[in-house]
Amino acid sequence: MFIPRGIELPNLDQNKDWEFIPNEKHLKIGQAISAGDELGYVVENELFERHVIMAPPKTSGRLTELMV
């Protein structure tokens, strides 16, 4: 779902344990990653079934481990 500019929604609850589902189809150990690469997702609620987790801005390097 696209959220247009100007709409404010709360962030994910940082005190809750979220089940991270890695993007294993597209990520391999040793692969170069950079800002905006999709690392995986969490299931947020019925409205946002896939809350995508991306590499933060100004990030670059090689993937060394995928933790679930």
CHARMM internal coordinates of N, CA and C (Angstrom, degrees):
IC EDIT
DIST 1 N 1 CA 1.4398
DIST 1 CA 1 C 1.5324
ANGL 1 N 1 CA 1 C 107.66
DIST 1 C 2 N 1.3000
ANGL 1 CA 1 C 2 N 116.35
DIHE 1 N 1 CA 1 C 2 N 131.81
DIST 2 N 2 CA 1.4596
ANGL 1 C 2 N 2 CA 122.17
DIHE 1 CA 1 C 2 N 2 CA 178.58
DIST 2 CA 2 C 1.5183
ANGL 2 N 2 CA 2 C 109.66
DIHE 1 C 2 N 2 CA 2 C -85.56
DIST 2 C 3 N 1.3216
ANGL 2 CA 2 C 3 N 116.73
DIHE 2 N 2 CA 2 C 3 N 130.40
DIST 3 N 3 CA 1.4684
ANGL 2 C 3 N 3 CA 121.54
DIHE 2 CA 2 C 3 N 3 CA 176.68
DIST 3 CA 3 C 1.5229
ANGL 3 N 3 CA 3 C 107.17
DIHE 2 C 3 N 3 CA 3 C -106.23
DIST 3 C 4 N 1.3250
ANGL 3 CA 3 C 4 N 117.72
DIHE 3 N 3 CA 3 C 4 N 113.31
DIST 4 N 4 CA 1.4611
ANGL 3 C 4 N 4 CA 120.55
DIHE 3 CA 3 C 4 N 4 CA -176.56
DIST 4 CA 4 C 1.5241
ANGL 4 N 4 CA 4 C 112.92
DIHE 3 C 4 N 4 CA 4 C -67.36
DIST 4 C 5 N 1.3049
ANGL 4 CA 4 C 5 N 115.62
DIHE 4 N 4 CA 4 C 5 N 157.20
DIST 5 N 5 CA 1.4642
ANGL 4 C 5 N 5 CA 122.69
DIHE 4 CA 4 C 5 N 5 CA 177.75
DIST 5 CA 5 C 1.5250
ANGL 5 N 5 CA 5 C 109.60
DIHE 4 C 5 N 5 CA 5 C -56.61
DIST 5 C 6 N 1.3267
ANGL 5 CA 5 C 6 N 115.56
DIHE 5 N 5 CA 5 C 6 N 140.31
DIST 6 N 6 CA 1.4596
ANGL 5 C 6 N 6 CA 120.78
DIHE 5 CA 5 C 6 N 6 CA 177.76
DIST 6 CA 6 C 1.5187
ANGL 6 N 6 CA 6 C 113.86
DIHE 5 C 6 N 6 CA 6 C 95.82
DIST 6 C 7 N 1.3280
ANGL 6 CA 6 C 7 N 116.98
DIHE 6 N 6 CA 6 C 7 N -14.00
DIST 7 N 7 CA 1.4569
ANGL 6 C 7 N 7 CA 120.75
DIHE 6 CA 6 C 7 N 7 CA 177.95
DIST 7 CA 7 C 1.5284
ANGL 7 N 7 CA 7 C 107.67
DIHE 6 C 7 N 7 CA 7 C -89.29
DIST 7 C 8 N 1.3233
ANGL 7 CA 7 C 8 N 117.14
DIHE 7 N 7 CA 7 C 8 N 127.29
DIST 8 N 8 CA 1.4569
ANGL 7 C 8 N 8 CA 120.84
DIHE 7 CA 7 C 8 N 8 CA 179.33
DIST 8 CA 8 C 1.5197
ANGL 8 N 8 CA 8 C 109.98
DIHE 7 C 8 N 8 CA 8 C -108.79
DIST 8 C 9 N 1.3068
ANGL 8 CA 8 C 9 N 115.30
DIHE 8 N 8 CA 8 C 9 N 127.77
DIST 9 N 9 CA 1.4558
ANGL 8 C 9 N 9 CA 121.91
DIHE 8 CA 8 C 9 N 9 CA 176.60
DIST 9 CA 9 C 1.5224
ANGL 9 N 9 CA 9 C 108.26
DIHE 8 C 9 N 9 CA 9 C -126.64
DIST 9 C 10 N 1.3391
ANGL 9 CA 9 C 10 N 117.94
DIHE 9 N 9 CA 9 C 10 N 150.03
DIST 10 N 10 CA 1.4630
ANGL 9 C 10 N 10 CA 119.36
DIHE 9 CA 9 C 10 N 10 CA 179.41
DIST 10 CA 10 C 1.5330
ANGL 10 N 10 CA 10 C 111.14
DIHE 9 C 10 N 10 CA 10 C -66.74
DIST 10 C 11 N 1.3355
ANGL 10 CA 10 C 11 N 116.01
DIHE 10 N 10 CA 10 C 11 N 150.53
DIST 11 N 11 CA 1.4587
ANGL 10 C 11 N 11 CA 121.59
DIHE 10 CA 10 C 11 N 11 CA 175.20
DIST 11 CA 11 C 1.5171
ANGL 11 N 11 CA 11 C 109.44
DIHE 10 C 11 N 11 CA 11 C -69.62
DIST 11 C 12 N 1.3304
ANGL 11 CA 11 C 12 N 115.46
DIHE 11 N 11 CA 11 C 12 N 169.71
DIST 12 N 12 CA 1.4518
ANGL 11 C 12 N 12 CA 119.28
DIHE 11 CA 11 C 12 N 12 CA 173.53
DIST 12 CA 12 C 1.5278
ANGL 12 N 12 CA 12 C 109.27
DIHE 11 C 12 N 12 CA 12 C -61.21
DIST 12 C 13 N 1.3219
ANGL 12 CA 12 C 13 N 116.22
DIHE 12 N 12 CA 12 C 13 N 144.95
DIST 13 N 13 CA 1.4612
ANGL 12 C 13 N 13 CA 121.92
DIHE 12 CA 12 C 13 N 13 CA 177.82
DIST 13 CA 13 C 1.5257
ANGL 13 N 13 CA 13 C 108.90
DIHE 12 C 13 N 13 CA 13 C -63.94
DIST 13 C 14 N 1.3327
ANGL 13 CA 13 C 14 N 117.07
DIHE 13 N 13 CA 13 C 14 N 114.50
DIST 14 N 14 CA 1.4566
ANGL 13 C 14 N 14 CA 121.16
DIHE 13 CA 13 C 14 N 14 CA -176.03
DIST 14 CA 14 C 1.5296
ANGL 14 N 14 CA 14 C 112.59
DIHE 13 C 14 N 14 CA 14 C -78.80
DIST 14 C 15 N 1.3251
ANGL 14 CA 14 C 15 N 117.64
DIHE 14 N 14 CA 14 C 15 N -8.24
DIST 15 N 15 CA 1.4653
ANGL 14 C 15 N 15 CA 120.85
DIHE 14 CA 14 C 15 N 15 CA 177.69
DIST 15 CA 15 C 1.5252
ANGL 15 N 15 CA 15 C 112.49
DIHE 14 C 15 N 15 CA 15 C -93.62
DIST 15 C 16 N 1.3159
ANGL 15 CA 15 C 16 N 117.19
DIHE 15 N 15 CA 15 C 16 N -8.63
DIST 16 N 16 CA 1.4583
ANGL 15 C 16 N 16 CA 122.05
DIHE 15 CA 15 C 16 N 16 CA 179.84
DIST 16 CA 16 C 1.5296
ANGL 16 N 16 CA 16 C 109.30
DIHE 15 C 16 N 16 CA 16 C -90.71
DIST 16 C 17 N 1.3279
ANGL 16 CA 16 C 17 N 116.60
DIHE 16 N 16 CA 16 C 17 N 145.59
DIST 17 N 17 CA 1.4648
ANGL 16 C 17 N 17 CA 120.92
DIHE 16 CA 16 C 17 N 17 CA 173.53
DIST 17 CA 17 C 1.5197
ANGL 17 N 17 CA 17 C 108.38
DIHE 16 C 17 N 17 CA 17 C -85.21
DIST 17 C 18 N 1.3296
ANGL 17 CA 17 C 18 N 115.47
DIHE 17 N 17 CA 17 C 18 N 113.87
DIST 18 N 18 CA 1.4568
ANGL 17 C 18 N 18 CA 121.57
DIHE 17 CA 17 C 18 N 18 CA -178.96
DIST 18 CA 18 C 1.5250
ANGL 18 N 18 CA 18 C 109.21
DIHE 17 C 18 N 18 CA 18 C -98.60
DIST 18 C 19 N 1.3223
ANGL 18 CA 18 C 19 N 116.74
DIHE 18 N 18 CA 18 C 19 N 141.62
DIST 19 N 19 CA 1.4640
ANGL 18 C 19 N 19 CA 120.38
DIHE 18 CA 18 C 19 N 19 CA 175.50
DIST 19 CA 19 C 1.5233
ANGL 19 N 19 CA 19 C 108.31
DIHE 18 C 19 N 19 CA 19 C -83.93
DIST 19 C 20 N 1.3292
ANGL 19 CA 19 C 20 N 116.00
DIHE 19 N 19 CA 19 C 20 N 111.34
DIST 20 N 20 CA 1.4610
ANGL 19 C 20 N 20 CA 122.12
DIHE 19 CA 19 C 20 N 20 CA 179.36
DIST 20 CA 20 C 1.5193
ANGL 20 N 20 CA 20 C 108.68
DIHE 19 C 20 N 20 CA 20 C -84.69
DIST 20 C 21 N 1.3281
ANGL 20 CA 20 C 21 N 116.28
DIHE 20 N 20 CA 20 C 21 N 127.62
DIST 21 N 21 CA 1.4582
ANGL 20 C 21 N 21 CA 122.23
DIHE 20 CA 20 C 21 N 21 CA 177.91
DIST 21 CA 21 C 1.5263
ANGL 21 N 21 CA 21 C 106.83
DIHE 20 C 21 N 21 CA 21 C -112.27
DIST 21 C 22 N 1.3497
ANGL 21 CA 21 C 22 N 117.43
DIHE 21 N 21 CA 21 C 22 N 106.65
DIST 22 N 22 CA 1.4646
ANGL 21 C 22 N 22 CA 120.24
DIHE 21 CA 21 C 22 N 22 CA -175.68
DIST 22 CA 22 C 1.5189
ANGL 22 N 22 CA 22 C 112.40
DIHE 21 C 22 N 22 CA 22 C -69.22
DIST 22 C 23 N 1.3111
ANGL 22 CA 22 C 23 N 114.97
DIHE 22 N 22 CA 22 C 23 N 154.28
DIST 23 N 23 CA 1.4604
ANGL 22 C 23 N 23 CA 122.98
DIHE 22 CA 22 C 23 N 23 CA 178.38
DIST 23 CA 23 C 1.5305
ANGL 23 N 23 CA 23 C 107.88
DIHE 22 C 23 N 23 CA 23 C -85.44
DIST 23 C 24 N 1.3218
ANGL 23 CA 23 C 24 N 116.12
DIHE 23 N 23 CA 23 C 24 N 67.16
DIST 24 N 24 CA 1.4584
ANGL 23 C 24 N 24 CA 121.82
DIHE 23 CA 23 C 24 N 24 CA -172.64
DIST 24 CA 24 C 1.5189
ANGL 24 N 24 CA 24 C 113.78
DIHE 23 C 24 N 24 CA 24 C -66.04
DIST 24 C 25 N 1.3219
ANGL 24 CA 24 C 25 N 118.27
DIHE 24 N 24 CA 24 C 25 N -22.95
DIST 25 N 25 CA 1.4712
ANGL 24 C 25 N 25 CA 120.95
DIHE 24 CA 24 C 25 N 25 CA 178.76
DIST 25 CA 25 C 1.5260
ANGL 25 N 25 CA 25 C 111.42
DIHE 24 C 25 N 25 CA 25 C -65.38
DIST 25 C 26 N 1.3237
ANGL 25 CA 25 C 26 N 116.44
DIHE 25 N 25 CA 25 C 26 N -32.93
DIST 26 N 26 CA 1.4582
ANGL 25 C 26 N 26 CA 120.50
DIHE 25 CA 25 C 26 N 26 CA -172.99
DIST 26 CA 26 C 1.5257
ANGL 26 N 26 CA 26 C 114.24
DIHE 25 C 26 N 26 CA 26 C -112.92
DIST 26 C 27 N 1.3399
ANGL 26 CA 26 C 27 N 117.57
DIHE 26 N 26 CA 26 C 27 N -6.83
DIST 27 N 27 CA 1.4604
ANGL 26 C 27 N 27 CA 120.31
DIHE 26 CA 26 C 27 N 27 CA -178.58
DIST 27 CA 27 C 1.5212
ANGL 27 N 27 CA 27 C 110.80
DIHE 26 C 27 N 27 CA 27 C -115.21
DIST 27 C 28 N 1.3007
ANGL 27 CA 27 C 28 N 115.88
DIHE 27 N 27 CA 27 C 28 N 133.31
DIST 28 N 28 CA 1.4607
ANGL 27 C 28 N 28 CA 122.47
DIHE 27 CA 27 C 28 N 28 CA 177.08
DIST 28 CA 28 C 1.5209
ANGL 28 N 28 CA 28 C 108.52
DIHE 27 C 28 N 28 CA 28 C -131.21
DIST 28 C 29 N 1.3162
ANGL 28 CA 28 C 29 N 117.14
DIHE 28 N 28 CA 28 C 29 N 146.22
DIST 29 N 29 CA 1.4576
ANGL 28 C 29 N 29 CA 121.72
DIHE 28 CA 28 C 29 N 29 CA 177.46
DIST 29 CA 29 C 1.5326
ANGL 29 N 29 CA 29 C 108.50
DIHE 28 C 29 N 29 CA 29 C -58.13
DIST 29 C 30 N 1.3273
ANGL 29 CA 29 C 30 N 116.32
DIHE 29 N 29 CA 29 C 30 N 133.86
DIST 30 N 30 CA 1.4622
ANGL 29 C 30 N 30 CA 121.77
DIHE 29 CA 29 C 30 N 30 CA -178.40
DIST 30 CA 30 C 1.5174
ANGL 30 N 30 CA 30 C 113.93
DIHE 29 C 30 N 30 CA 30 C 92.11
DIST 30 C 31 N 1.3207
ANGL 30 CA 30 C 31 N 117.21
DIHE 30 N 30 CA 30 C 31 N -10.44
DIST 31 N 31 CA 1.4637
ANGL 30 C 31 N 31 CA 121.92
DIHE 30 CA 30 C 31 N 31 CA -179.25
DIST 31 CA 31 C 1.5263
ANGL 31 N 31 CA 31 C 110.67
DIHE 30 C 31 N 31 CA 31 C -71.19
DIST 31 C 32 N 1.3178
ANGL 31 CA 31 C 32 N 116.57
DIHE 31 N 31 CA 31 C 32 N 142.53
DIST 32 N 32 CA 1.4639
ANGL 31 C 32 N 32 CA 121.50
DIHE 31 CA 31 C 32 N 32 CA 175.11
DIST 32 CA 32 C 1.5236
ANGL 32 N 32 CA 32 C 109.21
DIHE 31 C 32 N 32 CA 32 C -72.67
DIST 32 C 33 N 1.3370
ANGL 32 CA 32 C 33 N 116.03
DIHE 32 N 32 CA 32 C 33 N 134.99
DIST 33 N 33 CA 1.4649
ANGL 32 C 33 N 33 CA 120.95
DIHE 32 CA 32 C 33 N 33 CA 175.18
DIST 33 CA 33 C 1.5190
ANGL 33 N 33 CA 33 C 108.37
DIHE 32 C 33 N 33 CA 33 C -128.24
DIST 33 C 34 N 1.3282
ANGL 33 CA 33 C 34 N 115.25
DIHE 33 N 33 CA 33 C 34 N 156.61
DIST 34 N 34 CA 1.4611
ANGL 33 C 34 N 34 CA 120.48
DIHE 33 CA 33 C 34 N 34 CA 178.36
DIST 34 CA 34 C 1.5205
ANGL 34 N 34 CA 34 C 109.07
DIHE 33 C 34 N 34 CA 34 C -147.41
DIST 34 C 35 N 1.3192
ANGL 34 CA 34 C 35 N 115.54
DIHE 34 N 34 CA 34 C 35 N 175.87
DIST 35 N 35 CA 1.4643
ANGL 34 C 35 N 35 CA 122.24
DIHE 34 CA 34 C 35 N 35 CA -176.82
DIST 35 CA 35 C 1.5212
ANGL 35 N 35 CA 35 C 111.59
DIHE 34 C 35 N 35 CA 35 C -50.31
DIST 35 C 36 N 1.3167
ANGL 35 CA 35 C 36 N 115.61
DIHE 35 N 35 CA 35 C 36 N 132.50
DIST 36 N 36 CA 1.4571
ANGL 35 C 36 N 36 CA 120.91
DIHE 35 CA 35 C 36 N 36 CA 175.92
DIST 36 CA 36 C 1.5143
ANGL 36 N 36 CA 36 C 114.50
DIHE 35 C 36 N 36 CA 36 C 90.37
DIST 36 C 37 N 1.3348
ANGL 36 CA 36 C 37 N 118.99
DIHE 36 N 36 CA 36 C 37 N -9.24
DIST 37 N 37 CA 1.4599
ANGL 36 C 37 N 37 CA 119.97
DIHE 36 CA 36 C 37 N 37 CA 177.90
DIST 37 CA 37 C 1.5226
ANGL 37 N 37 CA 37 C 109.40
DIHE 36 C 37 N 37 CA 37 C -65.17
DIST 37 C 38 N 1.3245
ANGL 37 CA 37 C 38 N 116.61
DIHE 37 N 37 CA 37 C 38 N 137.69
DIST 38 N 38 CA 1.4603
ANGL 37 C 38 N 38 CA 121.51
DIHE 37 CA 37 C 38 N 38 CA 179.97
DIST 38 CA 38 C 1.5218
ANGL 38 N 38 CA 38 C 108.86
DIHE 37 C 38 N 38 CA 38 C -79.13
DIST 38 C 39 N 1.3357
ANGL 38 CA 38 C 39 N 115.89
DIHE 38 N 38 CA 38 C 39 N 116.52
DIST 39 N 39 CA 1.4573
ANGL 38 C 39 N 39 CA 121.16
DIHE 38 CA 38 C 39 N 39 CA -178.40
DIST 39 CA 39 C 1.5241
ANGL 39 N 39 CA 39 C 112.06
DIHE 38 C 39 N 39 CA 39 C -91.83
DIST 39 C 40 N 1.3034
ANGL 39 CA 39 C 40 N 116.85
DIHE 39 N 39 CA 39 C 40 N -27.46
DIST 40 N 40 CA 1.4595
ANGL 39 C 40 N 40 CA 122.42
DIHE 39 CA 39 C 40 N 40 CA -179.63
DIST 40 CA 40 C 1.5116
ANGL 40 N 40 CA 40 C 109.48
DIHE 39 C 40 N 40 CA 40 C 165.83
DIST 40 C 41 N 1.3335
ANGL 40 CA 40 C 41 N 116.12
DIHE 40 N 40 CA 40 C 41 N -157.87
DIST 41 N 41 CA 1.4640
ANGL 40 C 41 N 41 CA 119.23
DIHE 40 CA 40 C 41 N 41 CA -178.96
DIST 41 CA 41 C 1.5263
ANGL 41 N 41 CA 41 C 110.28
DIHE 40 C 41 N 41 CA 41 C -155.40
DIST 41 C 42 N 1.3215
ANGL 41 CA 41 C 42 N 114.75
DIHE 41 N 41 CA 41 C 42 N 167.12
DIST 42 N 42 CA 1.4639
ANGL 41 C 42 N 42 CA 122.59
DIHE 41 CA 41 C 42 N 42 CA 170.01
DIST 42 CA 42 C 1.5158
ANGL 42 N 42 CA 42 C 107.37
DIHE 41 C 42 N 42 CA 42 C -125.96
DIST 42 C 43 N 1.3301
ANGL 42 CA 42 C 43 N 116.40
DIHE 42 N 42 CA 42 C 43 N 151.22
DIST 43 N 43 CA 1.4609
ANGL 42 C 43 N 43 CA 121.18
DIHE 42 CA 42 C 43 N 43 CA 175.34
DIST 43 CA 43 C 1.5168
ANGL 43 N 43 CA 43 C 106.22
DIHE 42 C 43 N 43 CA 43 C -86.58
DIST 43 C 44 N 1.3408
ANGL 43 CA 43 C 44 N 115.58
DIHE 43 N 43 CA 43 C 44 N 115.10
DIST 44 N 44 CA 1.4619
ANGL 43 C 44 N 44 CA 120.44
DIHE 43 CA 43 C 44 N 44 CA -174.03
DIST 44 CA 44 C 1.5248
ANGL 44 N 44 CA 44 C 112.07
DIHE 43 C 44 N 44 CA 44 C -89.06
DIST 44 C 45 N 1.3321
ANGL 44 CA 44 C 45 N 116.72
DIHE 44 N 44 CA 44 C 45 N -55.79
DIST 45 N 45 CA 1.4619
ANGL 44 C 45 N 45 CA 121.69
DIHE 44 CA 44 C 45 N 45 CA -179.89
DIST 45 CA 45 C 1.5250
ANGL 45 N 45 CA 45 C 108.25
DIHE 44 C 45 N 45 CA 45 C -165.59
DIST 45 C 46 N 1.3304
ANGL 45 CA 45 C 46 N 116.61
DIHE 45 N 45 CA 45 C 46 N -170.76
DIST 46 N 46 CA 1.4682
ANGL 45 C 46 N 46 CA 120.07
DIHE 45 CA 45 C 46 N 46 CA -177.83
DIST 46 CA 46 C 1.5322
ANGL 46 N 46 CA 46 C 112.05
DIHE 45 C 46 N 46 CA 46 C -66.19
DIST 46 C 47 N 1.3215
ANGL 46 CA 46 C 47 N 116.50
DIHE 46 N 46 CA 46 C 47 N -32.10
DIST 47 N 47 CA 1.4573
ANGL 46 C 47 N 47 CA 121.02
DIHE 46 CA 46 C 47 N 47 CA -178.48
DIST 47 CA 47 C 1.5309
ANGL 47 N 47 CA 47 C 111.54
DIHE 46 C 47 N 47 CA 47 C -77.36
DIST 47 C 48 N 1.3238
ANGL 47 CA 47 C 48 N 116.51
DIHE 47 N 47 CA 47 C 48 N -42.78
DIST 48 N 48 CA 1.4641
ANGL 47 C 48 N 48 CA 122.20
DIHE 47 CA 47 C 48 N 48 CA 179.75
DIST 48 CA 48 C 1.5209
ANGL 48 N 48 CA 48 C 108.41
DIHE 47 C 48 N 48 CA 48 C -115.39
DIST 48 C 49 N 1.3224
ANGL 48 CA 48 C 49 N 116.78
DIHE 48 N 48 CA 48 C 49 N 84.25
DIST 49 N 49 CA 1.4566
ANGL 48 C 49 N 49 CA 120.42
DIHE 48 CA 48 C 49 N 49 CA -177.44
DIST 49 CA 49 C 1.5229
ANGL 49 N 49 CA 49 C 111.73
DIHE 48 C 49 N 49 CA 49 C -70.58
DIST 49 C 50 N 1.3264
ANGL 49 CA 49 C 50 N 117.90
DIHE 49 N 49 CA 49 C 50 N -29.11
DIST 50 N 50 CA 1.4666
ANGL 49 C 50 N 50 CA 121.22
DIHE 49 CA 49 C 50 N 50 CA -179.44
DIST 50 CA 50 C 1.5238
ANGL 50 N 50 CA 50 C 109.04
DIHE 49 C 50 N 50 CA 50 C -125.77
DIST 50 C 51 N 1.3174
ANGL 50 CA 50 C 51 N 116.10
DIHE 50 N 50 CA 50 C 51 N 98.21
DIST 51 N 51 CA 1.4648
ANGL 50 C 51 N 51 CA 121.01
DIHE 50 CA 50 C 51 N 51 CA 175.05
DIST 51 CA 51 C 1.5255
ANGL 51 N 51 CA 51 C 105.31
DIHE 50 C 51 N 51 CA 51 C -90.99
DIST 51 C 52 N 1.3167
ANGL 51 CA 51 C 52 N 116.47
DIHE 51 N 51 CA 51 C 52 N 104.55
DIST 52 N 52 CA 1.4617
ANGL 51 C 52 N 52 CA 122.33
DIHE 51 CA 51 C 52 N 52 CA -173.13
DIST 52 CA 52 C 1.5294
ANGL 52 N 52 CA 52 C 110.38
DIHE 51 C 52 N 52 CA 52 C -71.80
DIST 52 C 53 N 1.3298
ANGL 52 CA 52 C 53 N 115.39
DIHE 52 N 52 CA 52 C 53 N 134.67
DIST 53 N 53 CA 1.4583
ANGL 52 C 53 N 53 CA 122.62
DIHE 52 CA 52 C 53 N 53 CA 175.67
DIST 53 CA 53 C 1.5267
ANGL 53 N 53 CA 53 C 106.65
DIHE 52 C 53 N 53 CA 53 C -105.32
DIST 53 C 54 N 1.3355
ANGL 53 CA 53 C 54 N 115.96
DIHE 53 N 53 CA 53 C 54 N 120.22
DIST 54 N 54 CA 1.4649
ANGL 53 C 54 N 54 CA 120.89
DIHE 53 CA 53 C 54 N 54 CA -176.48
DIST 54 CA 54 C 1.5189
ANGL 54 N 54 CA 54 C 110.28
DIHE 53 C 54 N 54 CA 54 C -116.69
DIST 54 C 55 N 1.3245
ANGL 54 CA 54 C 55 N 115.55
DIHE 54 N 54 CA 54 C 55 N 159.43
DIST 55 N 55 CA 1.4584
ANGL 54 C 55 N 55 CA 120.85
DIHE 54 CA 54 C 55 N 55 CA 174.84
DIST 55 CA 55 C 1.5247
ANGL 55 N 55 CA 55 C 107.93
DIHE 54 C 55 N 55 CA 55 C -64.48
DIST 55 C 56 N 1.3314
ANGL 55 CA 55 C 56 N 117.59
DIHE 55 N 55 CA 55 C 56 N 137.19
DIST 56 N 56 CA 1.4623
ANGL 55 C 56 N 56 CA 121.11
DIHE 55 CA 55 C 56 N 56 CA -177.56
DIST 56 CA 56 C 1.5305
ANGL 56 N 56 CA 56 C 113.27
DIHE 55 C 56 N 56 CA 56 C -64.85
DIST 56 C 57 N 1.3487
ANGL 56 CA 56 C 57 N 117.11
DIHE 56 N 56 CA 56 C 57 N 161.07
DIST 57 N 57 CA 1.4707
ANGL 56 C 57 N 57 CA 120.81
DIHE 56 CA 56 C 57 N 57 CA 176.03
DIST 57 CA 57 C 1.5271
ANGL 57 N 57 CA 57 C 111.05
DIHE 56 C 57 N 57 CA 57 C -55.92
DIST 57 C 58 N 1.2955
ANGL 57 CA 57 C 58 N 115.61
DIHE 57 N 57 CA 57 C 58 N 150.86
DIST 58 N 58 CA 1.4672
ANGL 57 C 58 N 58 CA 123.86
DIHE 57 CA 57 C 58 N 58 CA 178.06
DIST 58 CA 58 C 1.5275
ANGL 58 N 58 CA 58 C 112.81
DIHE 57 C 58 N 58 CA 58 C 60.96
DIST 58 C 59 N 1.3382
ANGL 58 CA 58 C 59 N 116.63
DIHE 58 N 58 CA 58 C 59 N 24.53
DIST 59 N 59 CA 1.4590
ANGL 58 C 59 N 59 CA 121.48
DIHE 58 CA 58 C 59 N 59 CA 178.23
DIST 59 CA 59 C 1.5193
ANGL 59 N 59 CA 59 C 109.61
DIHE 58 C 59 N 59 CA 59 C -99.95
DIST 59 C 60 N 1.3203
ANGL 59 CA 59 C 60 N 116.05
DIHE 59 N 59 CA 59 C 60 N 138.83
DIST 60 N 60 CA 1.4617
ANGL 59 C 60 N 60 CA 120.57
DIHE 59 CA 59 C 60 N 60 CA 171.10
DIST 60 CA 60 C 1.5152
ANGL 60 N 60 CA 60 C 107.73
DIHE 59 C 60 N 60 CA 60 C -158.31
DIST 60 C 61 N 1.3004
ANGL 60 CA 60 C 61 N 115.76
DIHE 60 N 60 CA 60 C 61 N 152.44
DIST 61 N 61 CA 1.4504
ANGL 60 C 61 N 61 CA 120.73
DIHE 60 CA 60 C 61 N 61 CA -179.93
DIST 61 CA 61 C 1.5105
ANGL 61 N 61 CA 61 C 110.19
DIHE 60 C 61 N 61 CA 61 C 157.40
DIST 61 C 62 N 1.3068
ANGL 61 CA 61 C 62 N 115.78
DIHE 61 N 61 CA 61 C 62 N -162.04
DIST 62 N 62 CA 1.4568
ANGL 61 C 62 N 62 CA 122.54
DIHE 61 CA 61 C 62 N 62 CA 179.47
DIST 62 CA 62 C 1.5293
ANGL 62 N 62 CA 62 C 108.88
DIHE 61 C 62 N 62 CA 62 C -116.64
DIST 62 C 63 N 1.3097
ANGL 62 CA 62 C 63 N 115.55
DIHE 62 N 62 CA 62 C 63 N 141.82
DIST 63 N 63 CA 1.4484
ANGL 62 C 63 N 63 CA 122.10
DIHE 62 CA 62 C 63 N 63 CA 179.77
DIST 63 CA 63 C 1.5303
ANGL 63 N 63 CA 63 C 108.72
DIHE 62 C 63 N 63 CA 63 C -73.67
DIST 63 C 64 N 1.3266
ANGL 63 CA 63 C 64 N 116.54
DIHE 63 N 63 CA 63 C 64 N 123.73
DIST 64 N 64 CA 1.4536
ANGL 63 C 64 N 64 CA 120.48
DIHE 63 CA 63 C 64 N 64 CA -178.46
DIST 64 CA 64 C 1.5236
ANGL 64 N 64 CA 64 C 111.84
DIHE 63 C 64 N 64 CA 64 C -107.49
DIST 64 C 65 N 1.3511
ANGL 64 CA 64 C 65 N 117.19
DIHE 64 N 64 CA 64 C 65 N -24.56
DIST 65 N 65 CA 1.4507
ANGL 64 C 65 N 65 CA 119.83
DIHE 64 CA 64 C 65 N 65 CA -177.82
DIST 65 CA 65 C 1.5245
ANGL 65 N 65 CA 65 C 109.32
DIHE 64 C 65 N 65 CA 65 C -162.23
DIST 65 C 66 N 1.3416
ANGL 65 CA 65 C 66 N 115.97
DIHE 65 N 65 CA 65 C 66 N 142.92
DIST 66 N 66 CA 1.4597
ANGL 65 C 66 N 66 CA 121.99
DIHE 65 CA 65 C 66 N 66 CA 172.69
DIST 66 CA 66 C 1.5168
ANGL 66 N 66 CA 66 C 107.19
DIHE 65 C 66 N 66 CA 66 C -113.76
DIST 66 C 67 N 1.3094
ANGL 66 CA 66 C 67 N 116.88
DIHE 66 N 66 CA 66 C 67 N 113.37
DIST 67 N 67 CA 1.4601
ANGL 66 C 67 N 67 CA 120.89
DIHE 66 CA 66 C 67 N 67 CA -178.72
DIST 67 CA 67 C 1.5097
ANGL 67 N 67 CA 67 C 109.01
DIHE 66 C 67 N 67 CA 67 C -103.18
DIST 67 C 68 N 1.3192
ANGL 67 CA 67 C 68 N 114.85
DIHE 67 N 67 CA 67 C 68 N 139.57
DIST 68 N 68 CA 1.4531
ANGL 67 C 68 N 68 CA 121.09
DIHE 67 CA 67 C 68 N 68 CA -179.66
DIST 68 CA 68 C 1.5093
ANGL 68 N 68 CA 68 C 109.45
DIHE 67 C 68 N 68 CA 68 C -112.40
END
COOR INIT
IC SEED 1 N 1 CA 1 C
IC BUILD
